[in-house]
Amino acid sequence: MKLYSMVPGDMKTTLEEMRKNRPVRIHSARFGEYVDKLLKAIDSPSLFQETIDHLGSAHVRLGVEPKHLEVFGEILFDVIEIIMKCNVSCELMQVWKTFGISVQNNIIASMKTVG
C-alpha cells in the first residue's frame, strides 16, 4: 500500500473529498482508536510498548515506510491546529506535538526492528 493510495488525486485533496473516501474514513477511525489506547496506556509502559509494536508491525505489513509516518505526523498537526484553532505556540498544541512525536518515533523504531 502506498502512503497516499487511500487519498484521491494529489496532495491538494480537499477535506470534503477525504470525507467521502471510505479508506480514509476507516483509517481515521482506527487512528482515533489507537490514540485513545495509547493515552490510556500511558501509565503502563508494557501495554504502551505492546501497542506501539503492534502498530509498527501492522504498518510494515502494509508496506508503509518510516518516512511516511513523518509526513503523516506533519499533516496531523496541521489538522489539529485548524480544528483546535491553536497555533504552534499554543501550550495545548505543544502537548499534542510532544505526545505525537514520541509515538511517531517509537512506532518508527518498532518498524525498523520488524522490517
ABEGO torsion letter per residue (X at the ends): XBAAAABBEBAABBAAAAAABAAAAAAAAAAAAAAAAAAAAAABAAAAAAAAAAAAAAAAAAGBBAAAAAAAAAAAAAAAAAAAGBBAABAAAAAAAAAAAAAAAAAAAAAAAAX
